[in-house]
Amino acid sequence: GQNIDQPTEMTATEGAIVQINCTYQTSGFNGLFWYQQHAGEAPTFLSYNVLDGLEEKGRFSSFLSRSKGYSYLLLKELQMKDSASYLCAEFKGFKTIFGAGTRLFVKA
Amino acid sequence: DAGITQSPRHKVTETGTPVTLRCHQTENHRYMYWYRQDPGHGLRLIHYSYGVKDTDKGEVSDGYSVSRSKTEDFLLTLESATSSQTSVYFCASGTGDFNQPQHFGDGTRLSIL
């Protein structure tokens, strides 16, 4: 994706907590999305941040710092079904620019 | 979930042949998008539409054209397919509002031999 950086792969253990980081360009920022994508499937919406701070949705939380151009997705109480790619995406006008995604492997 | 369907789901064709992928949405969304997804690149925007007959290029538009004759339908055409266009293609639709996510179709896996 255009100037959106996130790690390529991460591995974590079932029941643990994992944080997936994302940095983006701050110019023209309108919002930051996180999507989940299981192998062979379509991306599905997880969370959205437009203001600084933490948004919590059950086991998933997303944080944003606009001044630093930084976001993270926090997954708690990891389950095997959380093994997927996580896409950080920046909303620019009516278009969304996606990062290349982070593949998360959850091991028993 | 937005009702958005893509057809075909899989296609194998030969270099030089024309290919058309179809996207249909039932949410009356103004905006529709075509992406391709390749390993290491994530989702890249090919073309998008902001209304009937209104389309514009994305970051990887070369070799592709689109048409939108009705709100619910968005077609992607490869006029003369090349092996570099082998990819998974996703269609998405949305309201275009800053706090509303896009909704994706299930994708089309296209192989060009």
Interface residues (C-beta under 8 A of the other chain):
Chain A: G1 Q2 N30 G31 F33 Y35 E41 A42 P43 T44 F45 Y48 V50 L87 A89 F91 F94 K95 T96 I97 F98 G99 A100 G101
Chain B: Y31 Y33 Y35 G40 H41 G42 L43 R44 L45 Y48 Y50 G58 E59 F90 G94 G96 F98 N99 P101 Q102 H103 F104 G105 D106 G107
